[in-house]
Amino acid sequence: MKMQRNYKDSIFRMLYLDKKELLSLYNAVNGTHYTDVNGLEINTLQNAIYMNMKNDVSFLFNFQVNLYEHQSTVNPNIPLRDLLYVSKLLQNIVKDSDLYGTTLVRIPAPRFVVFYNGKEHQPERRVYKLSDAFSKKQDEPELELTVTVLNINAGNNAEILGNCKTLREYMQYTEKVRVYAMQMPIEQAVERTITECIEEDILAEFLKKNRAEAMEVSIFEYNEELHLANLRREGYEEGLADGMERGISQGITQGITRGITQGVQDLLLEILGDLGLVSEDLKAIILKQTNVDVLNRWVKIAAKCTKIEEFEDGLAEFFDPR
């Protein structure tokens, strides 16, 4: 059996293993004002990584089981992952109960929240549903699970960020790492970020206390994110090549053309995503362009750029100035 790597804490998880900070985040998300942490019980599964069910933090509070997770990539499969995870949690909660008896066994109400701060443009708030994955659509699904995704990038969910100082400063910290990582090696970028954040009182106490571990974890998270992005890019190219080969053998010329166009568009958006946030207007221009030769020229331009603005300037030659 192929073993998964040992789970390594993320900065988000390290911050919110503190019950006081976790309660503050709960209050910000739910619009409440609880102060007593005694009723909060962290019950994150410690060995879940071996079942491909990693979650940043889960906890019981106010008759709810809450699953909170940070993500820097869009993942529509999160409802299915959370279903597997919460099933294991509930199994632990009711392990001493008689599920075959005549008395109703009560369980805490589940709540699933994802905090998104990736580079791909996303709405301020969106909801993923388990039923979206069903092969056969149902008007009234008999099994449903919804996950609320909150965009915590600058300019989004200002009320939540305003009510949770640690979440707001976590967003500022990760943004600094991203900006500096485009200018220097990741080790230097993280070191500079930590130093500046301590000077600017951004997660200052946490970073002073955990500087070495925060440095290690931040480098690991960035490299893991970069690795996953490279895998997705390679997958686009491999899938495109495979689709072309099968399409040619089947004589589906129109399908090949659409596949090539979409593949190049996806690759271009992926490269631009590494440079910063891709605006909706720029994304629309790229998706509207169906000339593969033009798209390939845009890819070459993007590959030479160090920021989004340089790419936008390079597009000027493709549009009629009149």
C-alpha positions in Angstrom: 0.0 0.0 0.0 1.3 3.4 -0.9 1.5 5.6 2.2 0.6 9.3 2.2 3.1 11.8 3.5 2.9 12.8 7.1 0.6 15.7 7.7 2.4 19.0 8.2 0.6 21.8 9.9 -0.4 24.9 7.9 -0.1 28.4 9.2 -3.9 28.5 9.3 -4.1 25.3 11.4 -1.4 26.5 13.7 -3.3 29.8 14.3 -6.6 28.1 15.0 -5.5 25.4 17.3 -5.8 28.2 19.9 -9.3 28.0 21.2 -9.5 31.8 21.8 -8.6 32.5 18.2 -10.9 29.8 17.0 -13.9 31.2 18.9 -13.2 34.6 17.5 -13.3 33.1 14.0 -16.5 31.3 14.8 -18.1 34.6 16.0 -17.0 36.5 12.9 -18.5 33.8 10.6 -21.7 33.5 12.5 -22.3 37.1 13.7 -22.2 36.0 17.3 -20.3 37.3 20.4 -19.4 34.2 22.5 -16.5 34.7 25.0 -16.3 31.4 27.0 -14.1 28.9 25.3 -14.9 26.2 27.8 -17.7 24.9 25.6 -15.5 24.6 22.6 -14.0 21.2 21.9 -11.4 20.7 19.0 -11.9 17.2 17.5 -9.8 17.3 14.3 -9.0 13.8 13.1 -5.3 13.4 13.7 -4.8 10.5 11.3 -7.2 11.6 8.5 -4.4 12.3 6.1 -4.0 8.5 5.6 -7.6 8.4 4.4 -7.2 11.4 2.1 -9.5 13.3 4.4 -7.2 16.2 5.6 -9.0 19.0 7.3 -7.5 22.1 9.0 -9.7 22.1 12.0 -12.9 20.7 13.2 -14.6 21.5 16.5 -17.8 21.1 18.6 -19.5 24.3 19.8 -23.0 25.5 20.4 -24.5 22.1 19.4 -22.7 22.3 16.0 -19.8 20.3 14.6 -17.8 22.8 12.5 -15.3 21.9 9.8 -13.1 24.9 8.8 -10.6 24.7 6.1 -8.3 27.1 4.2 -7.8 26.6 0.5 -5.7 28.4 -2.1 -7.1 26.5 -5.0 -10.7 26.0 -6.2 -11.9 22.5 -5.3 -15.5 21.6 -6.3 -15.0 18.2 -4.6 -15.0 19.6 -1.1 -18.6 18.5 -0.3 -17.7 14.8 -1.0 -14.5 15.2 1.0 -16.4 16.7 3.9 -19.0 14.0 3.8 -16.3 11.3 4.3 -14.7 13.4 7.0 -17.8 14.3 9.0 -19.0 10.6 8.8 -15.8 9.6 10.6 -16.3 12.4 13.2 -19.9 11.4 13.8 -18.9 7.8 14.2 -16.6 8.8 17.0 -19.2 11.0 18.6 -21.9 8.3 18.7 -19.7 5.3 19.3 -21.2 4.6 22.7 -24.8 5.1 21.6 -27.4 2.5 20.7 -28.2 3.2 17.0 -30.7 0.3 16.9 -32.7 1.4 19.9 -36.0 3.2 20.0 -34.6 6.4 21.4 -33.5 9.1 18.9 -29.8 9.6 19.1 -29.1 13.3 18.7 -26.1 14.6 16.9 -24.6 18.1 16.5 -25.6 20.0 13.4 -22.7 20.0 10.9 -21.4 23.3 9.4 -18.8 23.4 6.6 -16.8 26.5 5.8 -13.8 27.1 3.5 -11.7 30.2 3.6 -10.3 30.8 0.1 -7.3 33.1 -0.6 -6.0 31.8 -3.9 -4.9 33.8 -6.9 -7.7 32.7 -9.2 -10.6 35.3 -9.2 -13.6 34.0 -7.2 -16.8 35.5 -6.0 -17.0 36.8 -2.4 -19.1 33.9 -1.3 -20.2 30.7 -3.1 -21.9 27.4 -2.1 -20.9 24.0 -3.3 -23.4 21.2 -3.0 -22.8 17.4 -2.8 -25.8 16.9 -5.2 -23.9 18.8 -7.9 -21.7 15.7 -8.2 -24.6 13.2 -8.6 -24.6 11.5 -12.0 -28.4 11.6 -12.0 -29.9 14.9 -11.0 -32.7 14.9 -8.4 -35.3 17.6 -7.7 -35.1 16.8 -4.0 -31.9 15.0 -3.2 -32.2 12.5 -0.3 -28.6 13.2 0.7 -27.3 16.7 0.6 -24.3 18.6 2.0 -23.5 22.2 1.4 -20.1 24.0 1.9 -19.8 27.7 2.1 -16.7 29.2 0.5 -15.7 32.6 1.8 -13.2 34.6 -0.3 -10.8 36.3 2.2 -8.7 38.1 -0.4 -8.5 41.9 0.0 -11.7 43.6 -0.9 -13.9 40.6 0.0 -16.0 39.8 3.1 -14.9 43.0 4.8 -17.3 42.5 7.8 -15.9 39.0 8.6 -12.3 40.2 8.2 -13.1 43.3 10.3 -14.5 41.2 13.1 -11.6 38.7 13.2 -8.2 40.3 13.6 -6.2 37.1 13.2 -8.0 36.1 9.9 -7.4 39.6 8.5 -3.7 39.5 9.4 -3.4 35.9 8.1 -4.7 37.2 4.8 -2.1 40.0 4.9 0.7 37.6 5.7 -0.1 35.2 2.8 -0.4 38.1 0.4 3.1 39.4 1.4 4.6 35.9 0.8 3.0 35.8 -2.7 4.2 39.2 -3.7 7.8 38.7 -2.5 8.0 35.2 -3.9 7.6 36.7 -7.4 10.7 38.9 -6.7 13.1 36.5 -4.9 13.6 32.9 -3.8 10.8 31.6 -1.6 13.2 31.3 1.4 14.1 35.0 1.2 10.5 35.9 0.5 9.2 34.2 3.7 12.1 35.6 5.8 11.3 39.1 4.6 7.6 38.6 5.2 8.0 37.4 8.8 10.4 40.2 9.6 8.1 42.9 8.1 5.0 41.4 9.8 6.6 41.5 13.2 7.6 45.1 12.6 4.1 46.0 11.4 2.3 44.1 14.2 0.8 41.5 11.8 0.6 38.2 13.6 3.5 39.6 15.5 3.2 37.5 18.7 2.5 34.3 16.9 5.5 34.8 14.5 7.9 35.8 17.3 7.0 32.7 19.2 6.9 30.3 16.2 9.3 31.9 13.8 11.3 28.8 12.8 8.3 26.6 12.4 6.3 29.3 10.6 9.2 29.7 8.2 9.4 26.0 7.5 5.6 25.6 7.1 5.2 28.7 4.8 8.0 27.4 2.5 6.4 24.0 2.4 2.9 25.4 1.7 4.2 27.6 -1.1 6.2 24.8 -2.7 3.2 22.4 -2.4 0.9 25.0 -4.1 3.4 25.5 -6.9 3.8 21.7 -7.3 0.1 21.2 -7.6 -0.1 24.1 -10.1 2.6 22.4 -12.2 0.8 19.1 -12.0 -2.4 20.7 -13.3 -0.5 22.4 -16.1 1.1 19.1 -17.1 -2.3 17.5 -16.9 -3.7 20.0 -19.3 -0.9 19.4 -21.8 -1.1 15.6 -21.5 -4.9 15.6 -21.7 -4.8 17.9 -24.7 -2.3 15.6 -26.5 -4.3 12.5 -25.6 -7.5 14.2 -26.8 -5.9 15.2 -30.1 -4.7 11.7 -30.7 -8.0 10.1 -30.0 -9.9 12.9 -31.9 -7.8 12.4 -35.0 -8.3 8.6 -34.9 -12.1 9.2 -34.7 -12.1 12.0 -37.2 -13.7 14.5 -34.8 -12.1 17.6 -36.2 -14.4 20.0 -34.5 -13.8 18.4 -31.1 -10.1 18.6 -31.6 -10.3 22.3 -32.3 -12.3 23.0 -29.2 -10.0 20.8 -27.1 -6.9 22.6 -28.4 -8.5 26.0 -27.8 -9.6 25.2 -24.3 -6.3 23.7 -23.5 -4.3 26.8 -24.5 -6.8 29.0 -22.7 -6.5 27.0 -19.5 -2.7 27.0 -19.8 -2.6 30.8 -20.3 -4.9 31.4 -17.3 -2.7 29.2 -15.2 0.4 31.1 -16.1 -1.3 34.4 -15.4 -2.6 33.1 -12.1 1.0 32.7 -11.0 1.6 36.4 -11.7 -1.4 37.6 -9.6 -5.1 37.9 -9.6 -6.7 37.6 -13.1 -9.6 40.1 -13.4 -12.9 39.0 -14.8 -12.4 41.4 -17.8 -9.1 39.8 -18.7 -10.5 36.3 -18.2 -13.4 37.1 -20.5 -11.0 38.4 -23.3 -9.0 35.2 -23.1 -12.1 32.9 -23.2 -13.6 34.9 -26.0 -10.4 34.4 -28.2 -10.7 31.2 -30.2 -7.8 31.7 -32.6 -5.2 29.2 -31.4 -2.3 31.0 -33.1 -3.2 34.2 -31.2 -3.6 32.3 -27.9 -0.2 30.7 -28.4 1.4 34.1 -28.9 -0.3 35.3 -25.7 1.1 32.3 -23.9 4.6 33.3 -25.0 4.0 36.9 -23.9 2.8 35.7 -20.5 5.8 33.4 -20.0 8.1 36.5 -20.2 6.1 38.7 -17.8 6.7 39.2 -14.1 3.3 40.7 -13.4 -0.2 40.9 -14.8 0.2 44.6 -16.0 3.0 43.7 -18.3 0.8 41.1 -20.0 -2.1 43.5 -20.4 0.3 46.0 -22.0 1.5 43.3 -24.4 -2.0 42.7 -25.6 -2.3 46.1 -27.1 -1.0 45.0 -30.5 -3.9 42.6 -31.0 -6.6 45.2 -30.8 -7.7 47.9 -33.2 -6.7 51.2 -31.6 -9.7 52.9 -33.2 
